[in-house]
Amino acid sequence: MAQPDLDAAFERVRAAAKAGGWPGIEEGTSYGTPALRVRKKPLARLKDAETLVLMCDMEEKELLLEAAPKFYFQTDHYKGWPAILIRLGAISDAELRHRIGIAWRMQAGKRLVSRHDASE
């Protein structure tokens, strides 16, 4: 069972994902914390109540780390891994939704992305 502070933090992530309307997103857990997946691939998970781990292209990750360290960071554990850490208390809902959408496109696969784009 998740802790109340994790539940509150994850509700914001869940709401951002739902607002984006991306198909195939499923909830679960990863490393004991709430997580989102698409097509059984990791999308996002809470590291703790203040930090979201979000899948991210390596090139984009480097750009985000340099351009917006107020929002995005990494620890040694995530160096060389296609995921970025997000300070949930610093990022806006709109930016969080935007980042989840980019991660969804990266993980969803071409067919699901094409079907989604065709239905818009």
N, CA, C and O atoms as a Tinker XYZ file with bonds, in Angstrom:
   480  protein
     1  N      0.841000   -1.187000    0.000000    73     2
     2  CA     0.000000    0.000000    0.000000    64     1     3
     3  C      0.882000    1.245000    0.000000    63     2     4     5
     4  O      1.825000    1.343000    0.785000    81     3
     5  N      0.578000    2.181000   -0.868000    73     3     6
     6  CA     1.379000    3.400000   -0.992000    64     5     7
     7  C      1.156000    4.318000    0.207000    63     6     8     9
     8  O      0.109000    4.277000    0.853000    81     7
     9  N      2.140000    5.129000    0.484000    73     7    10
    10  CA     2.036000    6.098000    1.564000    64     9    11
    11  C      1.199000    7.274000    1.093000    63    10    12    13
    12  O      1.166000    7.566000   -0.103000    81    11
    13  N      0.507000    7.971000    2.032000    73    11    14
    14  CA    -0.352000    9.093000    1.635000    64    13    15
    15  C      0.382000   10.168000    0.830000    63    14    16    17
    16  O     -0.181000   10.692000   -0.131000    81    15
    17  N      1.629000   10.513000    1.193000    73    15    18
    18  CA     2.340000   11.549000    0.431000    64    17    19
    19  C      2.655000   11.073000   -0.986000    63    18    20    21
    20  O      2.649000   11.873000   -1.922000    81    19
    21  N      2.930000    9.780000   -1.153000    73    19    22
    22  CA     3.130000    9.235000   -2.495000    64    21    23
    23  C      1.824000    9.246000   -3.280000    63    22    24    25
    24  O      1.812000    9.534000   -4.477000    81    23
    25  N      0.734000    8.933000   -2.605000    73    23    26
    26  CA    -0.570000    8.944000   -3.273000    64    25    27
    27  C     -0.904000   10.329000   -3.803000    63    26    28    29
    28  O     -1.368000   10.467000   -4.935000    81    27
    29  N     -0.672000   11.349000   -2.999000    73    27    30
    30  CA    -0.969000   12.723000   -3.414000    64    29    31
    31  C     -0.079000   13.139000   -4.588000    63    30    32    33
    32  O     -0.556000   13.754000   -5.542000    81    31
    33  N      1.188000   12.810000   -4.518000    73    31    34
    34  CA     2.111000   13.143000   -5.609000    64    33    35
    35  C      1.725000   12.397000   -6.879000    63    34    36    37
    36  O      1.746000   12.966000   -7.970000    81    35
    37  N      1.373000   11.127000   -6.735000    73    35    38
    38  CA     1.032000   10.342000   -7.917000    64    37    39
    39  C     -0.282000   10.792000   -8.525000    63    38    40    41
    40  O     -0.469000   10.674000   -9.736000    81    39
    41  N     -1.189000   11.300000   -7.723000    73    39    42
    42  CA    -2.460000   11.795000   -8.266000    64    41    43
    43  C     -2.206000   12.907000   -9.276000    63    42    44    45
    44  O     -2.892000   12.986000  -10.295000    81    43
    45  N     -1.235000   13.757000   -9.006000    73    43    46
    46  CA    -0.893000   14.834000   -9.942000    64    45    47
    47  C     -0.341000   14.253000  -11.253000    63    46    48    49
    48  O     -0.694000   14.722000  -12.335000    81    47
    49  N      0.510000   13.249000  -11.157000    73    47    50
    50  CA     1.076000   12.593000  -12.344000    64    49    51
    51  C     -0.030000   11.888000  -13.116000    63    50    52    53
    52  O     -0.096000   11.985000  -14.341000    81    51
    53  N     -0.892000   11.183000  -12.406000    73    51    54
    54  CA    -2.020000   10.478000  -13.020000    64    53    55
    55  C     -2.931000   11.470000  -13.756000    63    54    56    57
    56  O     -3.359000   11.212000  -14.881000    81    55
    57  N     -3.220000   12.599000  -13.115000    73    55    58
    58  CA    -4.090000   13.611000  -13.733000    64    57    59
    59  C     -3.449000   14.183000  -15.002000    63    58    60    61
    60  O     -4.141000   14.413000  -15.994000    81    59
    61  N     -2.155000   14.408000  -14.974000    73    59    62
    62  CA    -1.455000   14.930000  -16.156000    64    61    63
    63  C     -1.520000   13.922000  -17.297000    63    62    64    65
    64  O     -1.745000   14.300000  -18.447000    81    63
    65  N     -1.326000   12.657000  -16.992000    73    63    66
    66  CA    -1.383000   11.616000  -18.025000    64    65    67
    67  C     -2.795000   11.492000  -18.588000    63    66    68    69
    68  O     -2.978000   11.340000  -19.795000    81    67
    69  N     -3.783000   11.558000  -17.714000    73    67    70
    70  CA    -5.177000   11.449000  -18.161000    64    69    71
    71  C     -5.545000   12.647000  -19.031000    63    70    72    73
    72  O     -6.220000   12.486000  -20.048000    81    71
    73  N     -5.112000   13.839000  -18.645000    73    71    74
    74  CA    -5.423000   15.051000  -19.397000    64    73    75
    75  C     -4.854000   14.994000  -20.816000    63    74    76    77
    76  O     -5.421000   15.570000  -21.744000    81    75
    77  N     -3.735000   14.297000  -20.974000    73    75    78
    78  CA    -3.128000   14.171000  -22.295000    64    77    79
    79  C     -3.890000   13.246000  -23.224000    63    78    80    81
    80  O     -3.756000   13.346000  -24.444000    81    79
    81  N     -4.684000   12.352000  -22.670000    73    79    82
    82  CA    -5.488000   11.450000  -23.485000    64    81    83
    83  C     -4.710000   10.398000  -24.252000    63    82    84    85
    84  O     -5.203000    9.876000  -25.252000    81    83
    85  N     -3.513000   10.080000  -23.809000    73    83    86
    86  CA    -2.705000    9.087000  -24.523000    64    85    87
    87  C     -3.201000    7.684000  -24.196000    63    86    88    89
    88  O     -3.360000    7.346000  -23.023000    81    87
    89  N     -3.447000    6.864000  -25.213000    73    87    90
    90  CA    -3.972000    5.517000  -24.969000    64    89    91
    91  C     -2.898000    4.549000  -24.479000    63    90    92    93
    92  O     -1.700000    4.752000  -24.679000    81    91
    93  N     -3.371000    3.504000  -23.839000    73    91    94
    94  CA    -2.498000    2.411000  -23.447000    64    93    95
    95  C     -1.736000    2.605000  -22.154000    63    94    96    97
    96  O     -0.921000    1.756000  -21.791000    81    95
    97  N     -1.977000    3.698000  -21.449000    73    95    98
    98  CA    -1.256000    3.927000  -20.186000    64    97    99
    99  C     -1.918000    3.116000  -19.087000    63    98   100   101
   100  O     -3.134000    3.154000  -18.898000    81    99
   101  N     -1.089000    2.388000  -18.376000    73    99   102
   102  CA    -1.557000    1.557000  -17.265000    64   101   103
   103  C     -0.814000    1.929000  -16.001000    63   102   104   105
   104  O      0.352000    2.323000  -16.044000    81   103
   105  N     -1.497000    1.803000  -14.872000    73   103   106
   106  CA    -0.883000    2.072000  -13.584000    64   105   107
   107  C     -0.357000    0.782000  -12.976000    63   106   108   109
   108  O     -0.888000   -0.302000  -13.221000    81   107
   109  N      0.674000    0.916000  -12.196000    73   107   110
   110  CA     1.242000   -0.205000  -11.476000    64   109   111
   111  C      2.238000    0.318000  -10.464000    63   110   112   113
   112  O      2.125000    1.447000   -9.988000    81   111
   113  N      3.198000   -0.500000  -10.146000    73   111   114
   114  CA     4.269000   -0.073000   -9.263000    64   113   115
   115  C      5.611000   -0.445000   -9.887000    63   114   116   117
   116  O      5.710000   -1.348000  -10.718000    81   115
   117  N      6.620000    0.272000   -9.463000    73   115   118
   118  CA     7.982000   -0.008000   -9.879000    64   117   119
   119  C      8.880000    0.324000   -8.699000    63   118   120   121
   120  O      8.828000    1.433000   -8.166000    81   119
   121  N      9.689000   -0.615000   -8.298000    73   119   122
   122  CA    10.557000   -0.438000   -7.135000    64   121   123
   123  C      9.765000    0.017000   -5.915000    63   122   124   125
   124  O     10.257000    0.799000   -5.101000    81   123
   125  N      8.533000   -0.480000   -5.796000    73   123   126
   126  CA     7.707000   -0.207000   -4.630000    64   125   127
   127  C      6.992000    1.133000   -4.637000    63   126   128   129
   128  O      6.366000    1.496000   -3.641000    81   127
   129  N      7.068000    1.874000   -5.728000    73   127   130
   130  CA     6.372000    3.155000   -5.793000    64   129   131
   131  C      5.411000    3.170000   -6.980000    63   130   132   133
   132  O      5.584000    2.400000   -7.925000    81   131
   133  N      4.391000    4.046000   -6.940000    73   131   134
   134  CA     3.433000    4.118000   -8.051000    64   133   135
   135  C      4.130000    4.443000   -9.371000    63   134   136   137
   136  O      5.087000    5.215000   -9.419000    81   135
   137  N      3.618000    3.827000  -10.441000    73   135   138
   138  CA     4.257000    3.972000  -11.753000    64   137   139
   139  C      3.222000    3.934000  -12.864000    63   138   140   141
   140  O      2.102000    3.458000  -12.680000    81   139
   141  N      3.619000    4.444000  -14.013000    73   139   142
   142  CA     2.836000    4.361000  -15.248000    64   141   143
   143  C      3.652000    3.594000  -16.273000    63   142   144   145
   144  O      4.877000    3.711000  -16.332000    81   143
   145  N      2.945000    2.802000  -17.086000    73   143   146
   146  CA     3.565000    2.062000  -18.187000    64   145   147
   147  C      2.713000    2.246000  -19.430000    63   146   148   149
   148  O      1.533000    2.588000  -19.349000    81   147
   149  N      3.323000    2.014000  -20.572000    73   147   150
   150  CA     2.588000    1.941000  -21.824000    64   149   151
   151  C      3.137000    0.737000  -22.581000    63   150   152   153
   152  O      4.344000    0.621000  -22.796000    81   151
   153  N      2.234000   -0.158000  -22.981000    73   151   154
   154  CA     2.628000   -1.398000  -23.658000    64   153   155
   155  C      3.696000   -2.154000  -22.862000    63   154   156   157
   156  O      4.654000   -2.683000  -23.425000    81   155
   157  N      3.511000   -2.190000  -21.560000    73   155   158
   158  CA     4.401000   -2.893000  -20.617000    64   157   159
   159  C      5.782000   -2.269000  -20.512000    63   158   160   161
   160  O      6.670000   -2.831000  -19.871000    81   159
   161  N      5.970000   -1.112000  -21.135000    73   159   162
   162  CA     7.245000   -0.403000  -21.049000    64   161   163
   163  C      7.123000    0.699000  -20.004000    63   162   164   165
   164  O      6.063000    1.312000  -19.875000    81   163
   165  N      8.192000    0.958000  -19.260000    73   163   166
   166  CA     8.120000    2.015000  -18.248000    64   165   167
   167  C      7.925000    3.383000  -18.885000    63   166   168   169
   168  O      8.493000    3.692000  -19.933000    81   167
   169  N      7.112000    4.187000  -18.228000    73   167   170
   170  CA     6.856000    5.550000  -18.674000    64   169   171
   171  C      7.323000    6.524000  -17.594000    63   170   172   173
   172  O      8.118000    7.428000  -17.857000    81   171
   173  N      6.820000    6.327000  -16.380000    73   171   174
   174  CA     7.168000    7.204000  -15.264000    64   173   175
   175  C      6.932000    6.462000  -13.955000    63   174   176   177
   176  O      6.093000    5.565000  -13.872000    81   175
   177  N      7.688000    6.854000  -12.938000    73   175   178
   178  CA     7.448000    6.324000  -11.596000    64   177   179
   179  C      7.908000    7.344000  -10.580000    63   178   180   181
   180  O      8.801000    8.152000  -10.839000    81   179
   181  N      7.284000    7.292000   -9.425000    73   179   182
   182  CA     7.743000    8.163000   -8.352000    64   181   183
   183  C      9.002000    7.577000   -7.744000    63   182   184   185
   184  O      9.063000    6.385000   -7.444000    81   183
   185  N      9.991000    8.407000   -7.566000    73   183   186
   186  CA    11.185000    8.012000   -6.813000    64   185   187
   187  C     10.897000    8.219000   -5.344000    63   186   188   189
   188  O     11.238000    7.389000   -4.501000    81   187
   189  N     10.255000    9.355000   -5.049000    73   187   190
   190  CA     9.766000    9.702000   -3.721000    64   189   191
   191  C      8.656000   10.726000   -3.934000    63   190   192   193
   192  O      8.302000   11.011000   -5.078000    81   191
   193  N      8.106000   11.280000   -2.873000    73   191   194
   194  CA     6.961000   12.186000   -3.005000    64   193   195
   195  C      7.291000   13.483000   -3.738000    63   194   196   197
   196  O      6.385000   14.172000   -4.207000    81   195
   197  N      8.571000   13.823000   -3.843000    73   195   198
   198  CA     8.971000   15.068000   -4.514000    64   197   199
   199  C      9.600000   14.852000   -5.886000    63   198   200   201
   200  O      9.859000   15.821000   -6.599000    81   199
   201  N      9.850000   13.602000   -6.269000    73   199   202
   202  CA    10.646000   13.329000   -7.468000    64   201   203
   203  C      9.985000   12.301000   -8.371000    63   202   204   205
   204  O      9.594000   11.223000   -7.923000    81   203
   205  N      9.863000   12.647000   -9.654000    73   203   206
   206  CA     9.352000   11.739000  -10.671000    64   205   207
   207  C     10.502000   11.295000  -11.557000    63   206   208   209
   208  O     11.313000   12.116000  -11.988000    81   207
   209  N     10.575000   10.014000  -11.826000    73   207   210
   210  CA    11.514000    9.464000  -12.804000    64   209   211
   211  C     10.725000    9.304000  -14.096000    63   210   212   213
   212  O      9.734000    8.575000  -14.130000    81   211
   213  N     11.153000    9.976000  -15.158000    73   211   214
   214  CA    10.435000    9.951000  -16.422000    64   213   215
   215  C     11.374000    9.511000  -17.536000    63   214   216   217
   216  O     12.493000   10.012000  -17.641000    81   215
   217  N     10.927000    8.583000  -18.361000    73   215   218
   218  CA    11.736000    8.147000  -19.488000    64   217   219
   219  C     11.977000    9.332000  -20.414000    63   218   220   221
   220  O     11.093000   10.163000  -20.628000    81   219
   221  N     13.190000    9.395000  -20.960000    73   219   222
   222  CA    13.585000   10.562000  -21.737000    64   221   223
   223  C     14.723000   10.188000  -22.674000    63   222   224   225
   224  O     15.667000    9.509000  -22.269000    81   223
   225  N     14.637000   10.624000  -23.912000    73   223   226
   226  CA    15.708000   10.440000  -24.880000    64   225   227
   227  C     17.003000   11.049000  -24.320000    63   226   228   229
   228  O     16.974000   12.112000  -23.701000    81   227
   229  N     18.103000   10.388000  -24.535000    73   227   230
   230  CA    19.385000   10.834000  -23.967000    64   229   231
   231  C     19.794000   12.226000  -24.438000    63   230   232   233
   232  O     20.281000   13.027000  -23.640000    81   231
   233  N     19.604000   12.525000  -25.720000    73   231   234
   234  CA    19.959000   13.863000  -26.221000    64   233   235
   235  C     19.104000   14.934000  -25.562000    63   234   236   237
   236  O     19.603000   15.975000  -25.134000    81   235
   237  N     17.810000   14.660000  -25.489000    73   235   238
   238  CA    16.903000   15.612000  -24.868000    64   237   239
   239  C     17.229000   15.769000  -23.375000    63   238   240   241
   240  O     17.166000   16.868000  -22.823000    81   239
   241  N     17.573000   14.666000  -22.750000    73   239   242
   242  CA    17.927000   14.701000  -21.331000    64   241   243
   243  C     19.072000   15.676000  -21.088000    63   242   244   245
   244  O     19.006000   16.496000  -20.172000    81   243
   245  N     20.103000   15.594000  -21.891000    73   243   246
   246  CA    21.253000   16.494000  -21.721000    64   245   247
   247  C     20.847000   17.947000  -21.900000    63   246   248   249
   248  O     21.306000   18.818000  -21.162000    81   247
   249  N     19.988000   18.210000  -22.878000    73   247   250
   250  CA    19.509000   19.573000  -23.105000    64   249   251
   251  C     18.692000   20.082000  -21.912000    63   250   252   253
   252  O     18.871000   21.217000  -21.470000    81   251
   253  N     17.802000   19.241000  -21.399000    73   251   254
   254  CA    16.973000   19.643000  -20.260000    64   253   255
   255  C     17.802000   19.885000  -19.009000    63   254   256   257
   256  O     17.549000   20.834000  -18.267000    81   255
   257  N     18.787000   19.032000  -18.773000    73   255   258
   258  CA    19.637000   19.194000  -17.591000    64   257   259
   259  C     20.380000   20.525000  -17.638000    63   258   260   261
   260  O     20.560000   21.186000  -16.615000    81   259
   261  N     20.805000   20.903000  -18.827000    73   259   262
   262  CA    21.538000   22.154000  -18.984000    64   261   263
   263  C     20.615000   23.365000  -18.972000    63   262   264   265
   264  O     20.930000   24.383000  -18.356000    81   263
   265  N     19.482000   23.258000  -19.650000    73   263   266
   266  CA    18.591000   24.404000  -19.824000    64   265   267
   267  C     17.717000   24.700000  -18.610000    63   266   268   269
   268  O     17.391000   25.860000  -18.359000    81   267
   269  N     17.332000   23.680000  -17.855000    73   267   270
   270  CA    16.368000   23.890000  -16.772000    64   269   271
   271  C     16.691000   23.066000  -15.529000    63   270   272   273
   272  O     15.896000   22.211000  -15.136000    81   271
   273  N     17.843000   23.307000  -14.904000    73   271   274
   274  CA    18.209000   22.528000  -13.720000    64   273   275
   275  C     17.285000   22.759000  -12.524000    63   274   276   277
   276  O     17.315000   21.995000  -11.559000    81   275
   277  N     16.475000   23.800000  -12.586000    73   275   278
   278  CA    15.489000   24.032000  -11.523000    64   277   279
   279  C     14.453000   22.906000  -11.508000    63   278   280   281
   280  O     13.957000   22.525000  -10.448000    81   279
   281  N     14.129000   22.377000  -12.697000    73   279   282
   282  CA    13.107000   21.341000  -12.832000    64   281   283
   283  C     13.678000   19.933000  -12.966000    63   282   284   285
   284  O     13.127000   18.977000  -12.419000    81   283
   285  N     14.791000   19.811000  -13.699000    73   283   286
   286  CA    15.314000   18.505000  -14.102000    64   285   287
   287  C     16.698000   18.265000  -13.519000    63   286   288   289
   288  O     17.520000   19.179000  -13.448000    81   287
   289  N     16.949000   17.031000  -13.103000    73   287   290
   290  CA    18.255000   16.668000  -12.574000    64   289   291
   291  C     18.465000   15.174000  -12.736000    63   290   292   293
   292  O     17.579000   14.455000  -13.198000    81   291
   293  N     19.644000   14.716000  -12.352000    73   291   294
   294  CA    19.921000   13.286000  -12.327000    64   293   295
   295  C     20.850000   12.998000  -11.160000    63   294   296   297
   296  O     21.575000   13.875000  -10.692000    81   295
   297  N     20.816000   11.785000  -10.709000    73   295   298
   298  CA    21.766000   11.307000   -9.718000    64   297   299
   299  C     22.730000   10.382000  -10.445000    63   298   300   301
   300  O     22.510000   10.028000  -11.603000    81   299
   301  N     23.783000   10.001000   -9.770000    73   299   302
   302  CA    24.749000    9.088000  -10.398000    64   301   303
   303  C     24.067000    7.821000  -10.905000    63   302   304   305
   304  O     24.449000    7.283000  -11.944000    81   303
   305  N     23.071000    7.347000  -10.183000    73   303   306
   306  CA    22.364000    6.126000  -10.568000    64   305   307
   307  C     21.744000    6.238000  -11.966000    63   306   308   309
   308  O     21.668000    5.243000  -12.687000    81   307
   309  N     21.302000    7.438000  -12.352000    73   307   310
   310  CA    20.606000    7.624000  -13.631000    64   309   311
   311  C     21.511000    8.123000  -14.755000    63   310   312   313
   312  O     21.036000    8.317000  -15.874000    81   311
   313  N     22.781000    8.331000  -14.495000    73   311   314
   314  CA    23.698000    8.743000  -15.564000    64   313   315
   315  C     23.808000    7.618000  -16.582000    63   314   316   317
   316  O     23.998000    6.455000  -16.224000    81   315
   317  N     23.687000    7.981000  -17.861000    73   315   318
   318  CA    23.754000    6.982000  -18.924000    64   317   319
   319  C     22.469000    6.201000  -19.114000    63   318   320   321
   320  O     22.442000    5.258000  -19.906000    81   319
   321  N     21.411000    6.557000  -18.421000    73   319   322
   322  CA    20.131000    5.866000  -18.510000    64   321   323
   323  C     19.112000    6.820000  -19.116000    63   322   324   325
   324  O     19.104000    7.998000  -18.756000    81   323
   325  N     18.247000    6.356000  -20.028000    73   323   326
   326  CA    17.293000    7.245000  -20.688000    64   325   327
   327  C     16.098000    7.615000  -19.802000    63   326   328   329
   328  O     14.945000    7.336000  -20.131000    81   327
   329  N     16.407000    8.243000  -18.684000    73   327   330
   330  CA    15.374000    8.724000  -17.767000    64   329   331
   331  C     15.896000    9.990000  -17.103000    63   330   332   333
   332  O     17.094000   10.137000  -16.863000    81   331
   333  N     14.975000   10.897000  -16.812000    73   331   334
   334  CA    15.341000   12.151000  -16.165000    64   333   335
   335  C     14.535000   12.274000  -14.878000    63   334   336   337
   336  O     13.409000   11.783000  -14.794000    81   335
   337  N     15.108000   12.921000  -13.891000    73   335   338
   338  CA    14.415000   13.158000  -12.635000    64   337   339
   339  C     13.795000   14.546000  -12.685000    63   338   340   341
   340  O     14.417000   15.508000  -13.136000    81   339
   341  N     12.557000   14.629000  -12.213000    73   339   342
   342  CA    11.802000   15.882000  -12.236000    64   341   343
   343  C     11.427000   16.273000  -10.817000    63   342   344   345
   344  O     10.901000   15.460000  -10.056000    81   343
   345  N     11.698000   17.515000  -10.468000    73   343   346
   346  CA    11.267000   18.071000   -9.176000    64   345   347
   347  C      9.786000   18.447000   -9.313000    63   346   348   349
   348  O      9.446000   19.459000   -9.927000    81   347
   349  N      8.926000   17.626000   -8.739000    73   347   350
   350  CA     7.493000   17.837000   -8.913000    64   349   351
   351  C      7.022000   19.167000   -8.329000    63   350   352   353
   352  O      6.077000   19.762000   -8.847000    81   351
   353  N      7.653000   19.637000   -7.274000    73   351   354
   354  CA     7.249000   20.895000   -6.671000    64   353   355
   355  C      7.622000   22.110000   -7.492000    63   354   356   357
   356  O      7.113000   23.201000   -7.237000    81   355
   357  N      8.491000   21.952000   -8.463000    73   355   358
   358  CA     8.972000   23.086000   -9.257000    64   357   359
   359  C      8.327000   23.165000  -10.634000    63   358   360   361
   360  O      8.261000   24.245000  -11.222000    81   359
   361  N      7.852000   22.040000  -11.156000    73   359   362
   362  CA     7.357000   21.999000  -12.536000    64   361   363
   363  C      5.852000   22.295000  -12.593000    63   362   364   365
   364  O      5.094000   21.869000  -11.722000    81   363
   365  N      5.437000   23.024000  -13.619000    73   363   366
   366  CA     4.014000   23.337000  -13.788000    64   365   367
   367  C      3.259000   22.106000  -14.280000    63   366   368   369
   368  O      3.855000   21.165000  -14.805000    81   367
   369  N      1.953000   22.127000  -14.104000    73   367   370
   370  CA     1.125000   21.030000  -14.604000    64   369   371
   371  C      1.229000   20.917000  -16.123000    63   370   372   373
   372  O      1.268000   19.814000  -16.667000    81   371
   373  N      1.274000   22.060000  -16.803000    73   371   374
   374  CA     1.366000   22.044000  -18.271000    64   373   375
   375  C      2.681000   21.420000  -18.729000    63   374   376   377
   376  O      2.686000   20.616000  -19.661000    81   375
   377  N      3.784000   21.773000  -18.096000    73   375   378
   378  CA     5.079000   21.205000  -18.473000    64   377   379
   379  C      5.141000   19.723000  -18.127000    63   378   380   381
   380  O      5.705000   18.933000  -18.885000    81   379
   381  N      4.570000   19.338000  -16.994000    73   379   382
   382  CA     4.525000   17.923000  -16.616000    64   381   383
   383  C      3.749000   17.132000  -17.664000    63   382   384   385
   384  O      4.200000   16.071000  -18.096000    81   383
   385  N      2.606000   17.628000  -18.069000    73   383   386
   386  CA     1.798000   16.960000  -19.098000    64   385   387
   387  C      2.580000   16.868000  -20.416000    63   386   388   389
   388  O      2.568000   15.830000  -21.079000    81   387
   389  N      3.249000   17.945000  -20.785000    73   387   390
   390  CA     4.054000   17.962000  -22.011000    64   389   391
   391  C      5.155000   16.893000  -21.957000    63   390   392   393
   392  O      5.347000   16.151000  -22.921000    81   391
   393  N      5.859000   16.817000  -20.859000    73   391   394
   394  CA     6.949000   15.841000  -20.703000    64   393   395
   395  C      6.414000   14.405000  -20.716000    63   394   396   397
   396  O      7.035000   13.521000  -21.307000    81   395
   397  N      5.282000   14.169000  -20.078000    73   395   398
   398  CA     4.694000   12.824000  -20.098000    64   397   399
   399  C      4.318000   12.461000  -21.532000    63   398   400   401
   400  O      4.499000   11.316000  -21.948000    81   399
   401  N      3.800000   13.420000  -22.288000    73   399   402
   402  CA     3.451000   13.168000  -23.687000    64   401   403
   403  C      4.656000   12.788000  -24.522000    63   402   404   405
   404  O      4.574000   11.887000  -25.358000    81   403
   405  N      5.763000   13.458000  -24.308000    73   403   406
   406  CA     6.987000   13.126000  -25.044000    64   405   407
   407  C      7.469000   11.723000  -24.660000    63   406   408   409
   408  O      7.873000   10.942000  -25.521000    81   407
   409  N      7.422000   11.415000  -23.371000    73   407   410
   410  CA     7.826000   10.075000  -22.920000    64   409   411
   411  C      6.889000    9.014000  -23.500000    63   410   412   413
   412  O      7.337000    7.943000  -23.909000    81   411
   413  N      5.587000    9.314000  -23.534000    73   411   414
   414  CA     4.626000    8.366000  -24.099000    64   413   415
   415  C      4.976000    8.069000  -25.562000    63   414   416   417
   416  O      4.989000    6.908000  -25.971000    81   415
   417  N      5.256000    9.105000  -26.345000    73   415   418
   418  CA     5.620000    8.906000  -27.757000    64   417   419
   419  C      6.876000    8.046000  -27.895000    63   418   420   421
   420  O      6.985000    7.247000  -28.826000    81   419
   421  N      7.806000    8.207000  -26.986000    73   419   422
   422  CA     9.051000    7.446000  -27.020000    64   421   423
   423  C      8.804000    5.962000  -26.708000    63   422   424   425
   424  O      9.463000    5.091000  -27.275000    81   423
   425  N      7.869000    5.681000  -25.820000    73   423   426
   426  CA     7.670000    4.321000  -25.337000    64   425   427
   427  C      6.495000    3.582000  -25.989000    63   426   428   429
   428  O      6.451000    2.353000  -25.947000    81   427
   429  N      5.557000    4.298000  -26.584000    73   427   430
   430  CA     4.309000    3.670000  -27.039000    64   429   431
   431  C      4.456000    2.805000  -28.287000    63   430   432   433
   432  O      3.669000    1.878000  -28.481000    81   431
   433  N      5.416000    3.075000  -29.113000    73   431   434
   434  CA     5.562000    2.326000  -30.353000    64   433   435
   435  C      4.869000    3.038000  -31.503000    63   434   436   437
   436  O      3.894000    3.762000  -31.299000    81   435
   437  N      5.371000    2.830000  -32.701000    73   435   438
   438  CA     4.910000    3.570000  -33.879000    64   437   439
   439  C      3.428000    3.370000  -34.180000    63   438   440   441
   440  O      2.730000    4.328000  -34.513000    81   439
   441  N      2.944000    2.137000  -34.067000    73   439   442
   442  CA     1.542000    1.882000  -34.413000    64   441   443
   443  C      0.577000    2.595000  -33.471000    63   442   444   445
   444  O     -0.398000    3.200000  -33.916000    81   443
   445  N      0.852000    2.522000  -32.161000    73   443   446
   446  CA    -0.027000    3.175000  -31.195000    64   445   447
   447  C      0.020000    4.691000  -31.365000    63   446   448   449
   448  O     -1.010000    5.360000  -31.287000    81   447
   449  N      1.205000    5.226000  -31.597000    73   447   450
   450  CA     1.338000    6.668000  -31.821000    64   449   451
   451  C      0.589000    7.068000  -33.093000    63   450   452   453
   452  O     -0.119000    8.075000  -33.095000    81   451
   453  N      0.732000    6.304000  -34.164000    73   451   454
   454  CA     0.037000    6.611000  -35.429000    64   453   455
   455  C     -1.475000    6.565000  -35.256000    63   454   456   457
   456  O     -2.188000    7.442000  -35.744000    81   455
   457  N     -1.960000    5.548000  -34.564000    73   455   458
   458  CA    -3.414000    5.445000  -34.326000    64   457   459
   459  C     -3.899000    6.628000  -33.508000    63   458   460   461
   460  O     -4.953000    7.197000  -33.793000    81   459
   461  N     -3.139000    6.994000  -32.500000    73   459   462
   462  CA    -3.530000    8.133000  -31.659000    64   461   463
   463  C     -3.545000    9.416000  -32.481000    63   462   464   465
   464  O     -4.502000   10.186000  -32.402000    81   463
   465  N     -2.506000    9.657000  -33.264000    73   463   466
   466  CA    -2.422000   10.869000  -34.057000    64   465   467
   467  C     -3.549000   10.929000  -35.099000    63   466   468   469
   468  O     -4.087000   12.002000  -35.372000    81   467
   469  N     -3.898000    9.791000  -35.671000    73   467   470
   470  CA    -4.948000    9.754000  -36.688000    64   469   471
   471  C     -6.322000   10.044000  -36.071000    63   470   472   473
   472  O     -7.215000   10.534000  -36.762000    81   471
   473  N     -6.496000    9.749000  -34.795000    73   471   474
   474  CA    -7.795000    9.960000  -34.153000    64   473   475
   475  C     -7.979000   11.375000  -33.622000    63   474   476   477
   476  O     -9.072000   11.732000  -33.182000    81   475
   477  N     -6.935000   12.176000  -33.656000    73   475   478
   478  CA    -7.044000   13.550000  -33.133000    64   477   479
   479  C     -7.680000   14.478000  -34.126000    63   478   480
   480  O     -7.845000   15.664000  -33.844000    81   479
